[in-house]
Each structure stands twice: as C-alpha cells, then as structure tokens.
Amino acid sequence: MIDDFPTGESCFIDANILGYASVEVRPFTASCRSFLARVAAGEVFAFTSANAVADALFKPMMTEISVGFVPPGARPLAFVQHHPEVIRQLRHYPKAVEGLARLPLRLLSLD
C-alpha cells in the first residue's frame, strides 16, 4: 500500500498518483497527497516520466473544464478543441502544474 512505502526508498510515480493528488477521487486522494508530501520532504525518492506528468496534468484540466465550461451533454475534450481559449480561464489547473513543478521528482527518459 502507498501509505506503507518505506522511508529512504526510491520508486516510480505513475500518472494516477499524481492525478489523484490534484483531483478529488475518494478514497485515493488523501493517500496520494500524503505520499507526495513525503516525496516533497525527501523521505521518499521519486522518479516519473514526461508521459506520466502529461497524463496527470490532463486530469485536472479536463475536470475543471467539465465542471466550469462544458454545456450539458457536450464532451470536455471536444469542447476544448473547439474553444481553446477556456484554458486561459482555468484557475485550478495552473495550481496543479505549480504543485507538480515543486516536487523533487527526477524525470526519466523513455529511450
């Protein structure tokens, strides 16, 4: 379990942990936030990939667009493709980007 991850160990963090820390998904969000706090404190050494970061940031973006901009019955991705200007109006998404940028994650290449 993520709550039991040993101090001082290294691990790869996938998009789910990063994404669930940004978007409330019970019961996962609390554990993911707690784990990332341990990463930020240097208790756990973490690695990730550009793909995982991109996937993780896509979740809070689409969630915010879904809740605040998409008319009933419309699909969020299709909506933002036709209305890219809404991205500049997002408030939560930039905070998710900033929070992720502050984490001491080592970015691994996938070559």
C-alpha positions as CSV (number, residue, x, y, z in Angstrom):
1,M,0.0,0.0,0.0
2,I,1.2,3.5,-0.7
3,D,0.9,4.5,2.9
4,D,3.3,1.8,3.9
5,F,6.1,2.7,1.4
6,P,9.4,2.6,3.3
7,T,11.3,5.8,4.1
8,G,14.5,6.2,2.1
9,E,13.4,4.0,-0.8
10,S,13.1,5.0,-4.4
11,C,10.1,4.5,-6.6
12,F,8.5,5.4,-10.0
13,I,5.4,7.5,-9.6
14,D,2.8,7.0,-12.3
15,A,0.1,9.4,-13.6
16,N,-2.6,8.0,-11.2
17,I,-0.8,9.1,-8.0
18,L,0.0,12.5,-9.5
19,G,-3.5,12.9,-10.9
20,Y,-5.4,11.7,-7.8
21,A,-3.4,14.2,-5.7
22,S,-4.8,17.0,-7.9
23,V,-8.4,15.9,-8.4
24,E,-10.5,14.6,-5.6
25,V,-11.1,10.9,-6.1
26,R,-12.1,9.1,-3.0
27,P,-10.6,7.1,-1.4
28,F,-7.3,7.7,-3.3
29,T,-6.7,11.4,-3.0
30,A,-5.7,11.5,0.7
31,S,-3.2,8.7,0.4
32,C,-1.7,10.2,-2.8
33,R,-1.3,13.7,-1.2
34,S,0.2,12.2,1.9
35,F,2.7,10.2,-0.2
36,L,3.7,13.2,-2.3
37,A,4.2,15.2,0.9
38,R,6.7,12.5,1.9
39,V,8.4,12.9,-1.5
40,A,8.5,16.7,-1.0
41,A,10.0,16.2,2.4
42,G,12.7,14.0,1.0
43,E,11.6,10.8,2.8
44,V,11.0,9.0,-0.5
45,F,13.0,9.5,-3.7
46,A,10.7,9.6,-6.7
47,F,11.0,9.2,-10.4
48,T,8.5,9.7,-13.1
49,S,8.3,10.2,-16.9
50,A,7.1,13.0,-19.2
51,N,4.2,10.8,-20.2
52,A,3.1,10.3,-16.6
53,V,3.3,14.1,-16.0
54,A,1.3,14.9,-19.1
55,D,-1.4,12.3,-18.3
56,A,-1.5,13.6,-14.7
57,L,-2.0,17.2,-15.7
58,F,-4.6,16.3,-18.3
59,K,-6.9,15.0,-15.5
60,P,-7.3,18.3,-13.5
61,M,-7.5,20.3,-16.8
62,M,-10.4,18.2,-18.1
63,T,-12.1,18.1,-14.7
64,E,-12.1,21.9,-14.4
65,I,-13.2,22.3,-18.0
66,S,-16.0,19.8,-17.4
67,V,-17.3,21.5,-14.3
68,G,-16.9,25.1,-15.3
69,F,-17.3,25.4,-19.0
70,V,-18.8,22.4,-20.8
71,P,-22.6,22.6,-21.6
72,P,-24.7,19.6,-20.6
73,G,-24.3,16.7,-23.0
74,A,-21.1,18.0,-24.5
75,R,-17.8,16.1,-24.3
76,P,-15.0,18.1,-22.5
77,L,-12.2,17.2,-24.9
78,A,-14.2,18.1,-28.0
79,F,-15.4,21.3,-26.3
80,V,-11.8,22.5,-25.5
81,Q,-10.7,21.6,-29.0
82,H,-13.3,24.0,-30.4
83,H,-12.8,26.6,-27.6
84,P,-9.1,26.5,-26.7
85,E,-9.4,30.0,-25.1
86,V,-11.0,28.4,-22.0
87,I,-7.6,27.1,-21.0
88,R,-6.5,30.7,-20.1
89,Q,-9.5,31.0,-17.8
90,L,-8.7,27.9,-15.7
91,R,-7.9,28.6,-12.0
92,H,-7.2,25.1,-10.5
93,Y,-5.2,23.7,-13.4
94,P,-2.3,26.2,-13.1
95,K,-2.1,25.4,-9.3
96,A,-1.8,21.7,-10.2
97,V,1.1,22.5,-12.6
98,E,2.8,24.6,-10.0
99,G,2.4,22.0,-7.3
100,L,3.9,19.3,-9.5
101,A,6.8,21.5,-10.5
102,R,7.7,22.0,-6.8
103,L,8.1,18.3,-6.2
104,P,11.6,16.9,-6.3
105,L,10.9,14.4,-9.0
106,R,13.6,13.0,-11.3
107,L,12.2,12.9,-14.8
108,L,13.3,9.7,-16.6
109,S,13.6,9.4,-20.3
110,L,11.8,6.6,-22.0
111,D,14.5,5.7,-24.5
